Amino acid sequence: MEAMEVVSIARQTDRVTTYELIDAIFDDFVEFHGDRHYKDDKALVGGIARLGNMPVTVIGNQKGHDLEENITRNFGSPHPEGYRKSLRLMKQAEKFGRPIVTFVNTSGAYCGVEAENRGQGEAIARNLLEMSQLEVPVLSIIIGEGGSGGALALAAADEVWMMEFAVYSILSPEGFSSILWKDASRAKEAAEMMKVTAYDLRELGVIERIVPERNEHGWIPQEDILCNMRTEIETKLNELMNLPKEELIQSRYDRFRKF
């Protein structure tokens, strides 16, 4: 399948959302709101839950299945208060020794003037700095679009996984072709050059695992995908929780330094 076809699938409004993943994978989810500075950002949701007997913090971009919900959720593009809310929850998780799972599905951080006025760049940079030093495991899963620093601000993790038809890139193929060739119509060509697909990124060592969405018989039922994800997430978090804090932080540092 061509890269631009994968981009189109990743952008579809019927992609599984963070709320749906939380409902299927975790138990007793309690959502928290607000960054304690400005307001609650509906593009980014998070709270605490249980995975088996393990308390966890879950954070993710929330898109909608229709236009009305997408407008409410700002199409999954957070403002600075969204990133500050996520950092508040991550630091809380560190305080209480809870591992963190993030679900990424955003074309990028919101680039409006009001977001810049409230410190969008600083909020993203602060997340990257703080996540690099967290003393609890962080697992990030790209479930749709993983765009630019807006995605990386939730994906500075010990491991990054991708759903098979998700994408992860520095910007959109349309944006890339507009900058490189001054021609957005060459997005298909740009997508191939950018290596945005899960298979490309696993080969490059940017991600550790692909969550399959198709097999030889066709599309895998969503309930089967989510059941497998629950098992794999629980196994990985238990493995990471057994590492000494110093080793965990050093391994995370080494992971990003190799790029």
C-alpha beads as a LAMMPS data file, in Angstrom:
LAMMPS data file: protein, C-alpha beads

259 atoms
258 bonds

1 atom types
1 bond types

-500.0 500.0 xlo xhi
-500.0 500.0 ylo yhi
-500.0 500.0 zlo zhi

Masses

1 110.0

Atoms # bond

1 1 1 0.000 0.000 0.000
2 1 1 1.317 3.444 -0.937
3 1 1 2.215 5.866 1.848
4 1 1 -0.463 8.414 0.919
5 1 1 -3.124 5.699 1.114
6 1 1 -1.986 4.981 4.672
7 1 1 -2.168 8.715 5.442
8 1 1 -5.776 8.755 4.196
9 1 1 -6.701 5.787 6.400
10 1 1 -5.017 7.364 9.438
11 1 1 -7.151 10.479 8.952
12 1 1 -10.504 8.711 8.662
13 1 1 -13.124 9.742 11.194
14 1 1 -13.957 6.116 12.005
15 1 1 -10.525 5.510 13.570
16 1 1 -10.679 4.270 17.135
17 1 1 -10.554 7.164 19.630
18 1 1 -8.783 7.532 22.955
19 1 1 -12.064 7.208 24.879
20 1 1 -12.864 3.977 23.048
21 1 1 -9.411 2.598 23.782
22 1 1 -9.740 3.504 27.441
23 1 1 -13.152 1.820 27.668
24 1 1 -11.848 -1.368 26.029
25 1 1 -8.428 -1.674 27.661
26 1 1 -8.697 -0.156 31.136
27 1 1 -11.061 -0.379 34.101
28 1 1 -12.458 2.244 36.479
29 1 1 -11.261 5.250 34.481
30 1 1 -11.594 8.602 36.248
31 1 1 -10.995 11.629 34.026
32 1 1 -9.189 14.720 35.322
33 1 1 -9.636 18.193 33.892
34 1 1 -7.688 21.417 33.589
35 1 1 -4.077 22.563 33.723
36 1 1 -4.482 24.630 36.930
37 1 1 -3.438 27.723 34.956
38 1 1 -5.966 28.551 32.240
39 1 1 -8.700 26.032 31.374
40 1 1 -9.499 22.470 30.345
41 1 1 -8.496 21.517 26.794
42 1 1 -10.988 19.052 25.283
43 1 1 -8.544 18.051 22.546
44 1 1 -6.508 16.161 25.113
45 1 1 -8.015 13.870 27.746
46 1 1 -6.474 12.036 30.657
47 1 1 -6.957 10.479 34.041
48 1 1 -6.286 7.402 36.149
49 1 1 -7.463 3.833 35.615
50 1 1 -6.618 0.228 36.355
51 1 1 -5.005 -2.305 34.039
52 1 1 -5.518 -5.617 35.775
53 1 1 -4.286 -4.901 39.302
54 1 1 -2.025 -2.060 38.161
55 1 1 -3.006 1.610 38.593
56 1 1 -2.037 3.623 35.509
57 1 1 -2.271 7.151 34.161
58 1 1 -3.796 7.343 30.665
59 1 1 -3.529 10.402 28.408
60 1 1 -4.461 10.907 24.769
61 1 1 -5.639 13.125 21.954
62 1 1 -9.379 12.912 21.406
63 1 1 -10.825 13.324 17.928
64 1 1 -14.469 12.910 16.963
65 1 1 -16.393 10.667 14.614
66 1 1 -18.359 13.570 13.139
67 1 1 -17.896 17.259 12.422
68 1 1 -19.669 18.493 15.552
69 1 1 -17.540 16.379 17.877
70 1 1 -14.370 17.256 15.977
71 1 1 -15.109 20.962 16.388
72 1 1 -15.652 20.411 20.128
73 1 1 -12.346 18.513 20.320
74 1 1 -10.518 20.952 18.006
75 1 1 -9.795 17.983 15.701
76 1 1 -7.440 16.566 18.331
77 1 1 -5.043 19.534 18.143
78 1 1 -4.205 20.690 21.694
79 1 1 -3.622 24.223 22.914
80 1 1 -0.837 24.894 25.467
81 1 1 -3.232 24.132 28.330
82 1 1 -3.698 20.634 26.904
83 1 1 0.012 19.911 27.099
84 1 1 0.187 21.468 30.546
85 1 1 -2.703 19.261 31.671
86 1 1 -0.897 16.198 30.343
87 1 1 2.294 17.189 32.159
88 1 1 0.361 17.755 35.387
89 1 1 -0.992 14.214 35.111
90 1 1 2.422 12.775 34.281
91 1 1 4.031 14.409 37.308
92 1 1 1.175 13.149 39.445
93 1 1 1.795 9.648 38.064
94 1 1 5.473 9.948 38.968
95 1 1 4.581 11.044 42.505
96 1 1 2.423 7.962 43.069
97 1 1 4.542 5.493 41.073
98 1 1 2.026 4.884 38.283
99 1 1 3.153 3.966 34.736
100 1 1 1.875 6.198 31.933
101 1 1 0.206 5.239 28.653
102 1 1 -0.376 7.867 25.977
103 1 1 -2.464 7.569 22.812
104 1 1 -1.468 9.958 20.023
105 1 1 -3.788 11.082 17.237
106 1 1 -3.172 14.663 16.159
107 1 1 -2.119 16.441 13.001
108 1 1 -0.110 18.696 15.315
109 1 1 -0.422 21.233 18.098
110 1 1 -2.933 24.002 17.419
111 1 1 -1.137 26.793 15.563
112 1 1 -3.525 29.688 16.184
113 1 1 -2.404 33.074 17.465
114 1 1 -4.039 32.536 20.868
115 1 1 -2.095 29.306 21.349
116 1 1 1.154 31.074 20.529
117 1 1 0.245 33.894 22.901
118 1 1 -0.185 31.375 25.726
119 1 1 3.163 29.699 25.068
120 1 1 2.585 26.747 22.745
121 1 1 6.269 26.219 22.021
122 1 1 7.261 26.430 25.681
123 1 1 4.526 23.960 26.686
124 1 1 5.721 21.380 24.163
125 1 1 9.375 21.896 25.091
126 1 1 8.546 21.555 28.793
127 1 1 6.811 18.229 28.142
128 1 1 9.853 16.912 26.297
129 1 1 12.199 18.004 29.087
130 1 1 10.079 16.584 31.889
131 1 1 9.181 13.336 30.109
132 1 1 12.852 12.595 29.498
133 1 1 13.398 12.497 33.266
134 1 1 10.238 10.782 34.533
135 1 1 10.995 8.008 37.016
136 1 1 8.028 5.893 35.891
137 1 1 7.569 3.968 32.609
138 1 1 6.004 5.745 29.645
139 1 1 4.484 3.843 26.728
140 1 1 3.174 5.814 23.749
141 1 1 0.969 4.425 20.966
142 1 1 0.288 6.306 17.710
143 1 1 -3.308 5.407 16.829
144 1 1 -3.945 7.725 13.866
145 1 1 -1.953 10.789 12.909
146 1 1 1.243 11.566 14.767
147 1 1 2.100 15.028 13.575
148 1 1 5.135 17.144 14.460
149 1 1 6.041 18.353 17.959
150 1 1 2.383 18.194 18.898
151 1 1 2.656 14.403 18.768
152 1 1 6.184 14.179 20.166
153 1 1 5.057 16.057 23.281
154 1 1 3.174 12.873 24.234
155 1 1 5.636 10.414 22.703
156 1 1 8.964 11.020 24.459
157 1 1 8.499 7.521 25.833
158 1 1 10.411 4.390 26.768
159 1 1 8.759 2.674 23.804
160 1 1 6.654 3.983 20.941
161 1 1 4.202 1.696 19.151
162 1 1 2.076 2.381 16.100
163 1 1 -1.142 0.927 14.823
164 1 1 -0.526 -0.555 11.391
165 1 1 -2.329 2.197 9.484
166 1 1 -1.191 5.131 11.594
167 1 1 1.419 7.691 10.460
168 1 1 4.134 9.585 12.325
169 1 1 5.992 12.500 10.783
170 1 1 7.474 15.971 11.257
171 1 1 4.569 17.532 9.332
172 1 1 1.875 16.585 6.827
173 1 1 2.823 15.459 3.310
174 1 1 0.920 18.478 1.994
175 1 1 2.971 20.803 4.189
176 1 1 6.211 19.057 3.256
177 1 1 5.566 19.373 -0.490
178 1 1 4.464 23.006 -0.100
179 1 1 7.748 23.869 1.617
180 1 1 10.044 21.748 -0.534
181 1 1 8.489 22.242 -3.979
182 1 1 5.993 25.093 -3.404
183 1 1 3.362 22.644 -4.655
184 1 1 0.937 20.916 -2.286
185 1 1 -0.323 18.701 -5.105
186 1 1 2.868 16.633 -4.823
187 1 1 1.827 15.320 -1.399
188 1 1 1.791 11.718 -2.638
189 1 1 5.419 11.982 -3.684
190 1 1 6.287 13.687 -0.403
191 1 1 4.639 10.954 1.663
192 1 1 6.874 8.321 0.072
193 1 1 9.997 10.381 0.726
194 1 1 9.081 11.133 4.339
195 1 1 8.862 7.479 5.463
196 1 1 5.699 8.076 7.503
197 1 1 4.279 4.550 7.760
198 1 1 4.646 2.155 10.663
199 1 1 6.706 -0.296 8.590
200 1 1 9.094 2.443 7.460
201 1 1 9.531 3.731 10.992
202 1 1 10.073 0.314 12.535
203 1 1 12.772 -0.362 9.938
204 1 1 14.407 2.954 10.846
205 1 1 14.245 2.121 14.566
206 1 1 11.945 5.035 15.418
207 1 1 9.257 2.732 16.839
208 1 1 9.439 -0.601 18.608
209 1 1 6.213 -2.348 17.650
210 1 1 3.403 -2.355 15.083
211 1 1 -0.137 -3.161 16.227
212 1 1 -1.634 -5.197 13.335
213 1 1 -4.920 -4.065 11.815
214 1 1 -5.042 -6.490 8.857
215 1 1 -4.088 -10.108 8.260
216 1 1 -4.315 -12.504 5.322
217 1 1 -8.098 -12.662 5.777
218 1 1 -8.694 -8.897 5.732
219 1 1 -9.376 -6.331 8.432
220 1 1 -9.007 -7.641 11.987
221 1 1 -12.144 -6.985 14.088
222 1 1 -11.621 -3.985 16.359
223 1 1 -12.517 -5.950 19.495
224 1 1 -9.709 -8.414 18.710
225 1 1 -7.214 -5.595 18.145
226 1 1 -8.112 -3.969 21.463
227 1 1 -8.019 -7.273 23.359
228 1 1 -4.516 -7.949 22.041
229 1 1 -3.446 -4.392 22.865
230 1 1 -4.607 -4.809 26.455
231 1 1 -2.480 -7.923 26.883
232 1 1 0.570 -6.404 25.195
233 1 1 0.359 -3.127 27.125
234 1 1 0.033 -4.916 30.461
235 1 1 2.998 -7.183 29.660
236 1 1 5.203 -4.277 28.597
237 1 1 4.326 -2.086 31.594
238 1 1 5.077 -4.923 34.002
239 1 1 8.429 -5.399 32.283
240 1 1 9.282 -1.689 32.487
241 1 1 8.098 -1.387 36.098
242 1 1 10.689 -3.976 37.102
243 1 1 13.574 -1.845 35.855
244 1 1 15.496 0.316 38.345
245 1 1 14.661 4.013 37.957
246 1 1 18.192 4.929 36.906
247 1 1 18.210 2.252 34.196
248 1 1 14.769 3.306 32.964
249 1 1 15.801 6.954 32.548
250 1 1 19.137 6.068 30.962
251 1 1 17.490 3.699 28.473
252 1 1 14.989 6.400 27.504
253 1 1 17.843 8.870 27.040
254 1 1 19.809 6.397 24.931
255 1 1 16.744 5.636 22.817
256 1 1 16.437 9.219 21.629
257 1 1 20.153 9.911 21.425
258 1 1 20.577 7.159 18.796
259 1 1 18.518 9.208 16.324

Bonds

1 1 1 2
2 1 2 3
3 1 3 4
4 1 4 5
5 1 5 6
6 1 6 7
7 1 7 8
8 1 8 9
9 1 9 10
10 1 10 11
11 1 11 12
12 1 12 13
13 1 13 14
14 1 14 15
15 1 15 16
16 1 16 17
17 1 17 18
18 1 18 19
19 1 19 20
20 1 20 21
21 1 21 22
22 1 22 23
23 1 23 24
24 1 24 25
25 1 25 26
26 1 26 27
27 1 27 28
28 1 28 29
29 1 29 30
30 1 30 31
31 1 31 32
32 1 32 33
33 1 33 34
34 1 34 35
35 1 35 36
36 1 36 37
37 1 37 38
38 1 38 39
39 1 39 40
40 1 40 41
41 1 41 42
42 1 42 43
43 1 43 44
44 1 44 45
45 1 45 46
46 1 46 47
47 1 47 48
48 1 48 49
49 1 49 50
50 1 50 51
51 1 51 52
52 1 52 53
53 1 53 54
54 1 54 55
55 1 55 56
56 1 56 57
57 1 57 58
58 1 58 59
59 1 59 60
60 1 60 61
61 1 61 62
62 1 62 63
63 1 63 64
64 1 64 65
65 1 65 66
66 1 66 67
67 1 67 68
68 1 68 69
69 1 69 70
70 1 70 71
71 1 71 72
72 1 72 73
73 1 73 74
74 1 74 75
75 1 75 76
76 1 76 77
77 1 77 78
78 1 78 79
79 1 79 80
80 1 80 81
81 1 81 82
82 1 82 83
83 1 83 84
84 1 84 85
85 1 85 86
86 1 86 87
87 1 87 88
88 1 88 89
89 1 89 90
90 1 90 91
91 1 91 92
92 1 92 93
93 1 93 94
94 1 94 95
95 1 95 96
96 1 96 97
97 1 97 98
98 1 98 99
99 1 99 100
100 1 100 101
101 1 101 102
102 1 102 103
103 1 103 104
104 1 104 105
105 1 105 106
106 1 106 107
107 1 107 108
108 1 108 109
109 1 109 110
110 1 110 111
111 1 111 112
112 1 112 113
113 1 113 114
114 1 114 115
115 1 115 116
116 1 116 117
117 1 117 118
118 1 118 119
119 1 119 120
120 1 120 121
121 1 121 122
122 1 122 123
123 1 123 124
124 1 124 125
125 1 125 126
126 1 126 127
127 1 127 128
128 1 128 129
129 1 129 130
130 1 130 131
131 1 131 132
132 1 132 133
133 1 133 134
134 1 134 135
135 1 135 136
136 1 136 137
137 1 137 138
138 1 138 139
139 1 139 140
140 1 140 141
141 1 141 142
142 1 142 143
143 1 143 144
144 1 144 145
145 1 145 146
146 1 146 147
147 1 147 148
148 1 148 149
149 1 149 150
150 1 150 151
151 1 151 152
152 1 152 153
153 1 153 154
154 1 154 155
155 1 155 156
156 1 156 157
157 1 157 158
158 1 158 159
159 1 159 160
160 1 160 161
161 1 161 162
162 1 162 163
163 1 163 164
164 1 164 165
165 1 165 166
166 1 166 167
167 1 167 168
168 1 168 169
169 1 169 170
170 1 170 171
171 1 171 172
172 1 172 173
173 1 173 174
174 1 174 175
175 1 175 176
176 1 176 177
177 1 177 178
178 1 178 179
179 1 179 180
180 1 180 181
181 1 181 182
182 1 182 183
183 1 183 184
184 1 184 185
185 1 185 186
186 1 186 187
187 1 187 188
188 1 188 189
189 1 189 190
190 1 190 191
191 1 191 192
192 1 192 193
193 1 193 194
194 1 194 195
195 1 195 196
196 1 196 197
197 1 197 198
198 1 198 199
199 1 199 200
200 1 200 201
201 1 201 202
202 1 202 203
203 1 203 204
204 1 204 205
205 1 205 206
206 1 206 207
207 1 207 208
208 1 208 209
209 1 209 210
210 1 210 211
211 1 211 212
212 1 212 213
213 1 213 214
214 1 214 215
215 1 215 216
216 1 216 217
217 1 217 218
218 1 218 219
219 1 219 220
220 1 220 221
221 1 221 222
222 1 222 223
223 1 223 224
224 1 224 225
225 1 225 226
226 1 226 227
227 1 227 228
228 1 228 229
229 1 229 230
230 1 230 231
231 1 231 232
232 1 232 233
233 1 233 234
234 1 234 235
235 1 235 236
236 1 236 237
237 1 237 238
238 1 238 239
239 1 239 240
240 1 240 241
241 1 241 242
242 1 242 243
243 1 243 244
244 1 244 245
245 1 245 246
246 1 246 247
247 1 247 248
248 1 248 249
249 1 249 250
250 1 250 251
251 1 251 252
252 1 252 253
253 1 253 254
254 1 254 255
255 1 255 256
256 1 256 257
257 1 257 258
258 1 258 259
